[in-house]
Amino acid sequence: MNDPQPNSTSKSLPISQWAEEDRPREKMLSQGKKSLTDSELLAILLRTGVAGTSAIDLAKKMLQESHNSLTDLSRMEITDLMKIHKGLGPAKAVTVLAALELGNRMMREAREVKDDIVRSSDDLFHYIGPSIWDLPNEEFWAIYLNQRNKVVRKQRIGSGGLTQTTVDHRIIFREALQYNAVAIAVAHNHPSGSLQPSKADKELTQRISAAGKILNIRLIDHLIVGILPEGGPNYFSFAESGLL
């Protein structure tokens, strides 16, 4: 949503001196929450600005520094947010990031697979994607399924740096045997936003698939998830791409 354009007499004034219809809180009360822009909603969380900058202008700057992406803003650390925006105290930084994290969790709830049944790559993406797509480092997860394709367990297998993580496929199948899984799916994130599998990703997938055949445990898919620079969260499926 585009930022509002307060009347010319209010731009240089504190929000408390703006025309009532231009103030974010009053606008929300009179017109509803959906009428507010992202910066206006952030300004309500901030409550007040910092020296020489109103809450609404501070909110706009926060969004600009995050490429006008709430997802990018939510991935920032409290200390980084305070460092970039001089005068921003820990209370304001915590409030903003706490609200964004609540939004992330609400989105995860909305995307949960009904009864945790995985029938497709899209189901798998909705099940595991929200937990890992916005992480700053790579994580590799395994999802264990019973005969009805119902999830019986999910397990983080490894975590690493920005571009790779170490995965021991023996751990994957130890868990599968312990929970009597008949099939597994695996997934990892690419913090860069690129969803293309690397040579190492392809080789690992083949090793996991081969080990599963020996144990009669099917590898049904391997997803690479991430947040695209434009377009939001998405995934690459080895199964859909014919690489399994």
N, C-alpha and C positions, 0 to 999 in steps of 0.2 A: 504494500500500500504506500502511495506517495506521501511525503511529508506535507503537513498543512502549511498554509501561507497566512499567518496571522496578519491583521491589518497593520499598516505601516507605522502607526503610533505605538504599537505594542512590541515591535521587534527588539527594541533596545531596553525594554523594561523588564523587571522581574515578573515571573508568571503571575504572582499575586496581584499585579497591577494591570494585567491584560484584561481585555473585554471578557466577560464571564463565559461567553460561548466559545472562546478560544482556549480556555484552560482545560487541560486534559481530564482532571477529575470531574469538573462540572459537565464537560462534554460527554463523558461516560455516563453520568447520572441522567442526563437529559436525552441522549441519543443512543445509548447502549454501547457495550464493549466493542462490538464489531465495527463501530464507526471510527475507532481510534487507529492511528498508524502505529507501526512498530516503535518509532521514537517516542510517541506519546505514551504508550504503555510502559516503556522503559522509564520515562520521566516520572510516572506515578510511583514506580518502585524506588527511584532515587529520592523522591520527595523534594529535595532541594538541590541546587547546583553547587558549584565551587566558586571560589573568588573570581569574579569577572565573567562567569559563565552560568547561564540559567540551566535548570534541570533539563529542559527540552533540547537546548543546544549541546549539553554534555551527552545526552542520549544520542543525538545525531552524530556526534564525533565518535562515540563508541561503536556505532554501526558502521561508519565510514572506515574506521580502522580495522573492522572485521569484514570488509568487502561487502557491506550491506547484507551479511548473512548471519542470522541468529544461530545457525549451527556452528559457524566459525567462532562466534562470540562465546557460545556455551563450552567450547573446547579450551578456552583460556584458563590459566591458573589465576588465583586471587592476586598473587604477588605481581604477575605480569600485567594484569589489568590496572593495578595501582601504579605501576611504573610508567605505563603508557599515558595514563591520564593523571597528570599532576594535580594533587589536591583531593583526589578520590580516596576516601578512607576505607578501612577494612569493612566497616558496617555496610556501606553502600555496595561494595564489591561482592560481599557475601550475599546480600539480598538479591542482587541481579542474578548471580550464578545459581543460587538456590532456586529461584523461580524458573530459570531455564532448565535446570535439572528436573524439576517437577514436570515440565512440559515434555522432556525426553521420556520420562517414566510413563506418562499418560499415553504417549505415542506407542510405547512398547506394549502397554496393556491392550490398546486398540488393535494392535497387529498380531496379538497372540493367536496361534492356530487353535481352533475349536477342538477341545479334548486332546490337544497335542498330537493330532494325527497328521502325518506327513505323507501326502499322496503325490506331491509334485515338487519341482524345484522352487516354485513360488511359495508353497507352504513352508518349505525349509527356510527360505529367505525370511519370511515373516516370523518364523519361530526364533531363529538365531541372530538374524541381521541386526535388530535394534540393540543387542547386547554388545556388539563389537564394531559396527560400521564407523563410529566416530572416535575410536580409541587412537591415541597419538602413536602407539607402537603396535607392531603385529602381534596377534594372538591366534593360536590354532586350537580349534575345538572339535570334539567328536560328539555325535549325537547317536544314541543307541536305541534301536527299535525292536519291538516284538513282532510276532507274526501278523498282527493287524496294523502294522506300521505306526503303532502308538509309541511315543517317546517314553522310554523307561528310565533314561538318565542322560544328562549332558555333562561333559567333563572338559575343562581346559587342559590341553595336553602340553602346551608350551607357549612361552611368550618371549619376545626378543626385541630387536631394534626397529628402526624405521623401515627397513627393507627386507628383513628375513627373520625367521625364528627357527629354533632347533626342534625337530619333531622326532620322537622315538616311536616307531609304529608298534613296538612290542608293548608299550604302555596302552596304546589304543586297544589292542586285542586282549590284554589282561583284563581290562575293564569290561570288554564285551563278553568274555567268558564268565566273569563274576556275576553279571546281571542277566545272563541267558539271552543275550541279544541275538537275533537271527539276521539282522542287517544293521549297517551303520552308515552314517553320512558324516562328512567332515567339512569344515569351513574355516577360512581365515580371512583377515581383513588386509587391505592395502591402504595404509594411511595416505599415500600419495594421491589416491583417487583414481589411479589407473587400474582397470580391472583385468588387463591382459595377463594371462599366466606366464610365468617365467619358465625357463628350461627346468630349473629345480622344482617348481610346482608340478610340472608334468611328470618328472621322474618320481617324485614322492607319491603322487597319485597312483602311478603304476605299481610301485612297491606295496602300497597299502592294499590295492585291489588283488595283487598276486597272493599276498599273505592271507587275505580273507578267503580266497578260493580254497586254499589248503585246509582252512578251518571250517569251511562251509558257512561263512558269514559274508553276506553280500555287501559290497560298497555301492550304495545306490547313487551317490553324488558327491561332488566336491565343489563347494561354492567359494568364490572370491567375492567379498563384499567391500563396499567403500562408498564414499560420498563424492560424486562427480563434481568437478568445478562448476558445471552448470547442469542442473537437472536433479540434484538431490541424491538420496541413497539408491543404489542399484547393485546388481550382482552379475557375475559370470558363472555359468553352470558347465561343468565338465560333461555331465550327462547330456544336456541339451545340445552341446557342441560336438557330440560324438567322440569325445576323448576318453570314454570309459569302455 
